[in-house]
Structures are given as structure tokens and as C-alpha cells.
Amino acid sequence: MGSVEVARKMFDEMCERGATPDSSTFKILITCYCKVNEVSLVDQWFFLLLLV
């Protein structure tokens, strides 16, 4: 499992346990997706960040 998958899994587990993601959480995910060139997912995560 790569670092992007690990980061996403941790995000999902965090939310399932009732934790609220903050800007640092989204920054980590956006950085991971940038590093693997997943631009469409970067856009989605950035949009979600704006909703928080």
C-alpha cells in the first residue's frame, strides 16, 4: 500500500471515529495526491477543504 492509500485510509478512520479534519489534514492529503499527479483528486480535496 502506497502513502496516498495510507493517508486516505487514516482520513477515513479518523472521520469514522468522530474526529473533524482540519486544514492540516487536508494539506497532507492534497500534497500526497499532488506527488502522484492525481490532479482531479487534488481539486476534490481542495473543494472539501473550503467546506470545512
LOMARKE-490849 format. One line per 2 residues: number of its first residue (from 1); for each residue x, y, z negated of C-alpha. Coordinates in nm, 3 decimals, always signed. Layout:
N
NUM) X:Y:Z ~ ...
***
This chain:
52
1) +0.000:+0.000:+0.000 ~ +0.141:+0.339:+0.100
3) +0.148:+0.654:-0.108 ~ -0.158:+0.800:+0.066
5) -0.366:+0.496:-0.021 ~ -0.240:+0.501:-0.379
7) -0.322:+0.871:-0.416 ~ -0.670:+0.820:-0.272
9) -0.735:+0.520:-0.496 ~ -0.626:+0.717:-0.802
11) -0.855:+1.005:-0.699 ~ -1.150:+0.767:-0.666
13) -1.078:+0.605:-1.003 ~ -1.040:+0.945:-1.168
15) -1.380:+1.056:-1.037 ~ -1.545:+0.727:-1.136
17) -1.426:+0.783:-1.493 ~ -1.579:+1.128:-1.504
19) -1.270:+1.344:-1.456 ~ -1.312:+1.658:-1.248
21) -1.045:+1.712:-0.980 ~ -0.872:+2.049:-0.982
23) -0.666:+2.235:-0.726 ~ -0.351:+2.039:-0.818
25) -0.530:+1.712:-0.745 ~ -0.636:+1.834:-0.403
27) -0.290:+1.978:-0.332 ~ -0.136:+1.634:-0.385
29) -0.387:+1.465:-0.156 ~ -0.356:+1.732:+0.113
31) +0.024:+1.705:+0.100 ~ +0.006:+1.325:+0.134
33) -0.221:+1.346:+0.437 ~ -0.001:+1.615:+0.596
35) +0.305:+1.394:+0.561 ~ +0.134:+1.112:+0.754
37) -0.007:+1.357:+1.012 ~ -0.376:+1.296:+0.929
39) -0.494:+1.644:+1.023 ~ -0.865:+1.561:+1.029
41) -0.843:+1.431:+0.672 ~ -0.646:+1.738:+0.566
43) -0.936:+1.952:+0.689 ~ -1.187:+1.742:+0.495
45) -0.987:+1.759:+0.170 ~ -0.934:+2.133:+0.208
47) -1.308:+2.182:+0.255 ~ -1.378:+1.977:-0.058
49) -1.125:+2.189:-0.249 ~ -1.321:+2.501:-0.155
51) -1.638:+2.346:-0.300 ~ -1.482:+2.281:-0.642
***
